[in-house]
Amino acid sequence: METVQPQKLVGPVLRGMDQDIIEALLIAIQDDNPDAELCYEDRGGYVRIHTPWRCRVTRKTLEAALGRSFRLAELEPSLSAFAGRMRYVGDEAVEWYLDRD
């Protein structure tokens, strides 16, 4: 009998953010994680965007999707939670990741 391991999902949980930014973030995460299966949940009060094991978004990709300049730190006020560990790579990228099983 084969045992299926549940996927370990990581990524942001956003609340109270402009819908245009959420849609651009969704596009940017898809573009920055092309080999990852994206999990998107809109729960009305919050939005969850997750990928297995590692989720990365770059400022460049987010700005391209949004059509204007955007500092990644602007996500923080609406970042109500996140899954995994989070790190900034300057103001060029944000990564959510797992460092162990």
Phi, psi and chi 1 to 4 in degrees:
 res  aa     phi    psi   chi1   chi2   chi3   chi4
   1 MET       -  129.9 -178.2  158.4  142.1      -
   2 GLU   -89.2  134.5 -175.4  178.7  -31.0      -
   3 THR   -98.8  128.9  -56.9      -      -      -
   4 VAL   -98.3  123.6  176.1      -      -      -
   5 GLN   -81.6  134.7  -65.0  -67.5  -31.5      -
   6 PRO   -67.3  147.0   21.9  -28.8      -      -
   7 GLN   -72.6  141.5  -71.1 -170.1    2.2      -
   8 LYS   -94.7  107.6  -51.0  -86.3 -178.4  154.0
   9 LEU   -95.8  143.4  -61.0  174.9      -      -
  10 VAL  -135.5  154.9  -62.8      -      -      -
  11 GLY   145.9 -178.2      -      -      -      -
  12 PRO   -83.5  153.7   31.7  -36.6      -      -
  13 VAL  -122.6  117.6  177.9      -      -      -
  14 LEU  -115.1  141.5  -56.6  157.6      -      -
  15 ARG  -135.9  135.7  179.9 -179.7   57.8 -165.1
  16 GLY    72.6   26.4      -      -      -      -
  17 MET  -103.0  148.0  179.3  161.3  -92.6      -
  18 ASP   -53.0  133.0 -177.3  -72.2      -      -
  19 GLN   -60.5  -33.6 -171.0   62.4   35.0      -
  20 ASP   -62.0  -39.4  -69.6  -20.4      -      -
  21 ILE   -70.1  -41.1  -64.2  172.1      -      -
  22 ILE   -61.1  -44.6  -70.5  173.7      -      -
  23 GLU   -64.6  -40.0  -71.4  172.9   13.2      -
  24 ALA   -66.2  -39.1      -      -      -      -
  25 LEU   -63.8  -40.7 -176.0   60.2      -      -
  26 LEU   -60.9  -46.1 -177.8   60.3      -      -
  27 ILE   -63.0  -45.0  -69.1  166.6      -      -
  28 ALA   -63.8  -41.3      -      -      -      -
  29 ILE   -65.8  -39.3  -71.5  174.7      -      -
  30 GLN   -61.3  -44.6  -74.3  175.5  -33.6      -
  31 ASP   -67.7  -38.6  -70.3  -10.5      -      -
  32 ASP   -81.3  -10.8  -73.8  -27.8      -      -
  33 ASN  -131.3   61.7  -56.9  -84.3      -      -
  34 PRO   -63.2  -25.9   24.5  -32.8      -      -
  35 ASP   -95.4    2.0  -63.3  -31.9      -      -
  36 ALA   -99.7  144.6      -      -      -      -
  37 GLU   -81.1  123.6 -176.7  178.7  -27.4      -
  38 LEU   -90.4  136.2 -171.3   88.5      -      -
  39 CYS  -115.6  117.3  175.8      -      -      -
  40 TYR  -121.2  124.8  174.0   76.9      -      -
  41 GLU  -128.3  122.2  -63.6  176.8   42.9      -
  42 ASP  -105.8  107.9 -174.7  -16.4      -      -
  43 ARG   -99.7   17.1  -61.2  -67.7 -174.4  163.5
  44 GLY    82.6  -62.7      -      -      -      -
  45 GLY   -84.4  -18.2      -      -      -      -
  46 TYR  -155.6  163.0   65.8   90.9      -      -
  47 VAL  -124.6  134.8  170.8      -      -      -
  48 ARG  -116.6  126.4 -177.6 -176.3  -56.3  -97.4
  49 ILE  -124.6  114.0  -55.4  171.9      -      -
  50 HIS  -133.5  153.7  -71.9  147.0      -      -
  51 THR  -134.4  159.5   60.0      -      -      -
  52 PRO   -69.9  131.1  -15.8   26.9      -      -
  53 TRP    69.5  -42.6  -61.9   98.7      -      -
  54 ARG  -149.5  133.4 -178.2  175.6  178.0  -90.8
  55 CYS  -133.5  124.7 -179.1      -      -      -
  56 ARG  -127.9  142.2  176.4 -179.1  170.2   90.3
  57 VAL  -137.3  133.8   65.7      -      -      -
  58 THR  -104.8  151.3   62.9      -      -      -
  59 ARG   -60.5  -42.7 -178.3  178.2   52.3   82.7
  60 LYS   -58.7  -46.6 -178.9  178.8  177.3 -178.8
  61 THR   -69.2  -40.0  -52.7      -      -      -
  62 LEU   -65.4  -42.5 -177.9   54.4      -      -
  63 GLU   -63.6  -38.7  -73.1  178.5  -20.4      -
  64 ALA   -63.5  -42.7      -      -      -      -
  65 ALA   -69.8  -34.3      -      -      -      -
  66 LEU   -82.9  -29.9 -168.2   54.5      -      -
  67 GLY    82.8   19.2      -      -      -      -
  68 ARG  -159.5  169.9   65.4  173.6  175.0   85.7
  69 SER   -71.2  150.9   63.5      -      -      -
  70 PHE  -158.2  125.7 -170.2   85.9      -      -
  71 ARG   -87.0  133.0  -71.1 -179.5   36.3 -112.5
  72 LEU   -60.1  -28.7  -68.6  175.6      -      -
  73 ALA   -62.5  -18.8      -      -      -      -
  74 GLU   -68.5  -13.9  -67.4  178.2   58.3      -
  75 LEU   -73.9  -29.1  -67.1  173.5      -      -
  76 GLU   -55.1  -45.7  -76.9 -173.4   38.5      -
  77 PRO   -59.3  -28.6  -23.3   33.0      -      -
  78 SER   -97.8   -3.2  -62.7      -      -      -
  79 LEU   -82.0   88.1 -168.7   63.1      -      -
  80 SER   -75.3  -22.9   60.7      -      -      -
  81 ALA  -166.9  175.9      -      -      -      -
  82 PHE  -160.3  157.6   57.1   88.4      -      -
  83 ALA  -105.0  137.9      -      -      -      -
  84 GLY    90.9 -165.5      -      -      -      -
  85 ARG   -97.5  155.0  -64.7  176.5 -178.5 -108.2
  86 MET  -127.7  139.8 -178.1  176.7  137.8      -
  87 ARG  -146.5  145.1   73.2  172.6  154.2 -131.7
  88 TYR   -93.7  141.1  -80.4   92.5      -      -
  89 VAL  -109.3   83.1 -179.3      -      -      -
  90 GLY    59.2 -140.4      -      -      -      -
  91 ASP  -106.7   24.0 -168.1   40.9      -      -
  92 GLU   -98.8  -26.0  -61.3  -55.3  -48.3      -
  93 ALA  -159.5  154.9      -      -      -      -
  94 VAL  -124.4  137.3  179.9      -      -      -
  95 GLU  -128.5  137.2  -62.8  176.5  -17.6      -
  96 TRP  -114.2  135.0  -65.8  -88.9      -      -
  97 TYR  -155.7  166.1   62.6   97.6      -      -
  98 LEU  -116.4  135.3  -68.4  175.0      -      -
  99 ASP  -102.8    2.6   57.3   -3.0      -      -
 100 ARG  -158.1  166.2   57.2 -169.5  156.3  144.5
 101 ASP   -70.3      -  -68.3  -16.3      -      -
